[in-house]
Amino acid sequence: MKQLHRKDLFGWSLFNEERNLDFHSVLWVRPEGNVLIDPLPLSAHDRRHLQALGGAKLIVITNFDHIRASWLIARENGAKLYGPAGDRDLISFPCDVWLEGNEDIVPGLTVFRMTGSKTPGELALLLENDTLITGDLIRSHVGGELCLLPDAKLQDKRQAIASVKRLAALPGIKTVLPGDGWPLFNNGGVALQRLAAALDG
């Protein structure tokens, strides 16, 4: 795993040839137990690294299409699974906690429901008020810029835009880590506001 912009954040990626971009997973290392977000399959190296960092206490799935290796890694680590309540009927395994949105998973990690996206329960996560971790709706196909999931995959574009604008109005966001595409370690909040403004047109 690679260290991200903070000493307690790590990530690993998988290049998707069909979409010509990277898929990402995030690990938050914390004394009370580590949090994995949308975990992709782990290489042997990354599995050893995860164990060296303390394993995983809980795993958060942002949407049905980001189940990835969550179930397997949860079993390997004895981790609790947190899934989006709106996608409950789509996920074939039980989660320990179903997240509705607008709640804290653990202190410092707040979940927001992204209505209008391609699955009914998609979530975005705000880590300690300055790092936004997104699932599918907000992505980055070009370095330094954010974009919206294509219209054809949205359930309701009006609601999707409202979801983006709600996040863009949050103060203090510096970093945006999309599940798909380029991470924006600096000026992520500015890019998010730019995306929200462009959606007005």
BELCOR-V132912 format. One record per backbone hydrogen bond with DSSP energy under -1.0 kcal/mol. NH is the residue of the N-H (numbers start at 0). CO is the residue of the C=O. E is the energy in kcal/mol with one decimal. If there is no record, write none. Layout:
# BELCOR-V132912
nh=(NH NH)
co=(CO CO)
e=(E E)
This chain:
# BELCOR-V132912
nh=(1 3 8 9 10 11 13 15 19 20 22 23 24 25 26 27 28 32 34 35 36 37 46 47 48 49 50 51 52 53 54 56 57 58 59 60 65 66 68 69 72 73 74 75 76 77 78 79 81 82 84 86 87 89 90 95 96 98 101 102 104 108 109 110 111 113 116 121 122 123 124 125 126 127 129 130 131 132 133 138 139 144 146 148 152 153 154 155 159 160 161 162 163 164 165 166 167 168 169 173 174 175 176 180 181 183 187 190 191 192 193 194 195 196 197 198 199 200)
co=(10 8 5 26 1 24 22 20 15 15 13 178 11 36 9 34 7 29 27 57 25 59 42 43 44 45 46 47 48 50 49 33 33 79 35 81 62 63 38 66 68 69 70 71 72 73 73 56 58 96 98 83 84 86 86 80 80 82 110 110 108 105 125 102 123 121 113 118 61 111 132 109 130 107 126 126 174 124 176 146 179 141 138 136 149 150 115 115 155 156 157 158 159 160 161 162 163 164 166 129 129 183 131 21 139 175 173 186 187 188 189 190 191 192 193 194 196 197)
e=(-3.0 -2.7 -1.5 -2.4 -2.4 -1.2 -2.0 -3.1 -1.5 -1.4 -2.9 -2.7 -1.9 -1.7 -3.0 -3.1 -3.1 -2.0 -2.4 -2.5 -2.7 -2.7 -2.6 -2.0 -2.2 -2.7 -2.0 -2.3 -1.6 -1.3 -2.9 -2.6 -1.8 -2.9 -3.0 -2.7 -2.2 -1.3 -2.6 -2.7 -2.6 -2.5 -2.0 -2.2 -1.8 -1.4 -1.6 -2.5 -3.1 -2.4 -2.9 -1.6 -1.5 -1.7 -1.3 -1.3 -1.9 -3.5 -2.0 -1.2 -2.8 -2.4 -2.4 -3.1 -3.0 -3.4 -1.0 -1.1 -2.2 -2.4 -3.0 -3.0 -3.4 -3.5 -1.7 -1.7 -3.0 -3.3 -1.6 -2.5 -1.5 -2.1 -3.0 -1.6 -2.0 -1.6 -1.4 -1.9 -2.4 -2.7 -2.0 -2.2 -2.0 -2.6 -2.0 -1.6 -2.6 -1.4 -1.6 -2.5 -2.5 -2.4 -3.5 -2.9 -2.1 -3.0 -3.2 -2.1 -2.2 -2.3 -2.2 -2.3 -2.4 -2.3 -2.1 -1.7 -1.1 -1.2)
